[in-house]
Amino acid sequence: MRVSPSDGEVFETEYPVVIIGGGACGLTAALTLRDAGLPALVLEQDAAPAGSTALSSGFIPACGTRWQRARDVDDNVEMMAGDIQGKAENLADPAIVDLCCERSGPTLEWLADSHNIPFVLVEGFLYTGQRRARMHAVPERTGAALMARLLGAAETAGVDILCGAEVRELYAEPDGRINGVGYTRPDGGEERVGCRALVLACNGFGGNAEMVHRHIPEIAEAEYFGHAGNRGHAVQWGRALGAEIKHLGAYQGHASVAVPHGILITWAVMREGGIQVNSNGKRFADESRGYSEHAVDVLRQPGGVVWNIYDTRIHELAMEFEDYRQAEATGAVKITEDVAALAGALGVPEATLSETLADVRSLAEDRFGRDLSAATKLMPPYYAVKVGAALFHTQGGLAIDTSAQVLRKEGGRLPNLFAGGGAACGVSGPEVWGYSSGNGLLTAVMLGRVAGESAARLIS
Ligand SMILES: Cc1cc2nc3c(=O)[nH]c(=O)nc-3n(C[C@H](O)[C@H](O)[C@H](O)COP(=O)(O)OP(=O)(O)OC[C@H]3O[C@@H](n4cnc5c(N)ncnc54)[C@H](O)[C@@H]3O)c2cc1C
């Protein structure tokens, strides 16, 4: 990935704004440009746009929405921003947190009203640190459906999406102004397009093993579940342009991916009172924390695998999630009558497992700091799924201002470069424990919207 001088370069074609990456961030930016009456070109390296967005659960946090009001959920920007900063211990950029929260409700309502993307409120449990039900999803409640709806909207709005276009080169003036980009076609051919503003919507570096080892070594041995094509290009170009790059140690891990099925088992299972035990039949950490930081503890257990244990009530709640239903259909969920059968099915020592379950039933607060009095006691029959840890996406990236414009390391802004989603520094602070559920799509959709608006303003 290179940045080359744009001096004397002649571009075969020209678009006012070019967007690199066709996930939630890139498509939201493109829809915004089309609403402003401007052409929008999305360059996507894959044969069809999907990105991590299509792999995700598709849950987008937003406050003050009409879907919340319809369910009497009283939420606002202060509470949502407070929850995000509470999880990040106030180490996320407050201006970007406030921006994403302020824009969250209006942006989802704009997608619904102007682009026919309907949303529902996800109810029934709260993620760690969230005081209100504020996860929104398209009715199918999957990232694949969210992506399909965004693509349908982009087609209707006349967004130009060029697939099979891997951008490798940016052409810039000495002050960092981008005048065009060069991309490689599947047959190896090289093409270029000129632009007056560029939006980086090409996500983070989860698909770049070298960067993962360097910046987040603690999770490097876990499987990466995001889009393999997200290889840190935004950070690489940003470095070459003198951009400020922040919080590369932050990421979304996950402590509950079914082994060997590779299917996400919703963390609602833990939030509702489930526990995790290792192959010795012992708990090892407080499961009521976020699934992201818990991933590191799961990875440290023997073999890097553990068991989720829960009961019928929790199983029925989990069946509302598409991926859990898939896990169930593929045989990942074991059901056993009592502790002895459970120990046999899991291959763990019965006496230890029995002690672990008895402790969970009798303790109000355990040695890991979990308040067990709040959880409904687990009752037989017991359900169990073997799970491992995963890396979902990285949260560090290019520092931006409240216009989603990329900041320079030395102060000031790069003249016409914008970033959002996983390409920009997120709202999780510097490390894994700061990730609040939904921070990924929050910054993809809201910063995509802001980047689109700012790019439109700049060139108009
Ligand atoms: C299993 C899983 C579940 C998740 N669930 C949730 C959830 O429920 N809620 C939530 O908030 N977050 C969730 N996330 C995180 C979320 O998916 C991401 O944060 C979000 O999709 C990022 O959107 P994006 O537009 O920045 O990137 P992407 O959707 O990944 O799009 C980036 C695009 O850029 C393209 N690209 C990259 N480099 C280039 C290049 N050089 N040239 C051309 N194209 C390029 C890629 O091919 C890709 O299509 C989940 C992640 C995973 C893996």
The ligand as a MOL file (V3000), in Angstrom:
LIG
                    3D

  0  0  0     0  0            999 V3000
M  V30 BEGIN CTAB
M  V30 COUNTS 53 58 0 0 0
M  V30 BEGIN ATOM
M  V30 1 C -18.9820 -12.3240 13.8530 0
M  V30 2 C -19.0770 -10.8250 14.0310 0
M  V30 3 C -20.2020 -10.2790 14.6530 0
M  V30 4 C -20.2870 -8.8930 14.8250 0
M  V30 5 N -21.4420 -8.3710 15.3290 0
M  V30 6 C -21.5520 -7.0310 15.4850 0
M  V30 7 C -22.7630 -6.4440 15.9480 0
M  V30 8 O -23.7810 -7.1110 16.1220 0
M  V30 9 N -22.7780 -5.1120 16.1650 0
M  V30 10 C -21.6890 -4.3210 15.9160 0
M  V30 11 O -21.7600 -3.1190 16.1550 0
M  V30 12 N -20.5680 -4.8300 15.3840 0
M  V30 13 C -20.4680 -6.1510 15.1580 0
M  V30 14 N -19.3340 -6.6710 14.5930 0
M  V30 15 C -18.3110 -5.7130 14.1030 0
M  V30 16 C -18.7850 -5.1170 12.7550 0
M  V30 17 O -19.0190 -6.1700 11.8520 0
M  V30 18 C -17.7530 -4.1570 12.1550 0
M  V30 19 O -17.3150 -3.2530 13.1320 0
M  V30 20 C -18.3880 -3.3580 11.0040 0
M  V30 21 O -19.0110 -4.2340 10.1040 0
M  V30 22 C -17.3430 -2.5220 10.2980 0
M  V30 23 O -17.9070 -1.9470 9.1440 0
M  V30 24 P -16.9660 -1.2890 8.0380 0
M  V30 25 O -17.8520 -0.7320 6.9930 0
M  V30 26 O -15.9800 -0.3970 8.7180 0
M  V30 27 O -16.1040 -2.5140 7.4740 0
M  V30 28 P -16.4990 -3.7690 6.5450 0
M  V30 29 O -17.9230 -4.1110 6.6350 0
M  V30 30 O -15.5300 -4.8450 6.8540 0
M  V30 31 O -16.2360 -3.2170 5.0860 0
M  V30 32 C -14.9130 -2.9030 4.6560 0
M  V30 33 C -14.7980 -3.2410 3.1800 0
M  V30 34 O -13.5850 -2.6760 2.6720 0
M  V30 35 C -13.0660 -3.5510 1.6810 0
M  V30 36 N -11.6480 -3.2340 1.5140 0
M  V30 37 C -10.6480 -3.3410 2.4220 0
M  V30 38 N -9.4900 -2.9070 1.9070 0
M  V30 39 C -9.7620 -2.5260 0.6220 0
M  V30 40 C -8.9720 -1.9750 -0.4460 0
M  V30 41 N -7.6600 -1.7260 -0.2970 0
M  V30 42 N -9.5820 -1.7070 -1.6340 0
M  V30 43 C -10.9100 -1.9480 -1.8040 0
M  V30 44 N -11.6920 -2.4720 -0.8320 0
M  V30 45 C -11.1270 -2.7350 0.3770 0
M  V30 46 C -13.3410 -4.9300 2.2580 0
M  V30 47 O -13.3160 -5.9240 1.2570 0
M  V30 48 C -14.7190 -4.7350 2.8940 0
M  V30 49 O -15.7480 -5.1080 2.0100 0
M  V30 50 C -19.2260 -8.0400 14.3930 0
M  V30 51 C -18.1000 -8.5890 13.7710 0
M  V30 52 C -18.0290 -9.9650 13.5720 0
M  V30 53 C -16.8230 -10.5190 12.8770 0
M  V30 END ATOM
M  V30 BEGIN BOND
M  V30 1 1 1 2
M  V30 2 1 2 3
M  V30 3 2 2 52
M  V30 4 2 3 4
M  V30 5 1 4 5
M  V30 6 1 4 50
M  V30 7 2 5 6
M  V30 8 1 6 7
M  V30 9 1 6 13
M  V30 10 2 7 8
M  V30 11 1 7 9
M  V30 12 1 9 10
M  V30 13 2 10 11
M  V30 14 1 10 12
M  V30 15 2 12 13
M  V30 16 1 13 14
M  V30 17 1 14 15
M  V30 18 1 14 50
M  V30 19 1 15 16
M  V30 20 1 16 17
M  V30 21 1 16 18
M  V30 22 1 18 19
M  V30 23 1 18 20
M  V30 24 1 20 21
M  V30 25 1 20 22
M  V30 26 1 22 23
M  V30 27 1 23 24
M  V30 28 2 24 25
M  V30 29 1 24 26
M  V30 30 1 24 27
M  V30 31 1 27 28
M  V30 32 2 28 29
M  V30 33 1 28 30
M  V30 34 1 28 31
M  V30 35 1 31 32
M  V30 36 1 32 33
M  V30 37 1 33 34
M  V30 38 1 33 48
M  V30 39 1 34 35
M  V30 40 1 35 36
M  V30 41 1 35 46
M  V30 42 1 36 37
M  V30 43 1 36 45
M  V30 44 2 37 38
M  V30 45 1 38 39
M  V30 46 1 39 40
M  V30 47 2 39 45
M  V30 48 1 40 41
M  V30 49 2 40 42
M  V30 50 1 42 43
M  V30 51 2 43 44
M  V30 52 1 44 45
M  V30 53 1 46 47
M  V30 54 1 46 48
M  V30 55 1 48 49
M  V30 56 2 50 51
M  V30 57 1 51 52
M  V30 58 1 52 53
M  V30 END BOND
M  V30 END CTAB
M  END
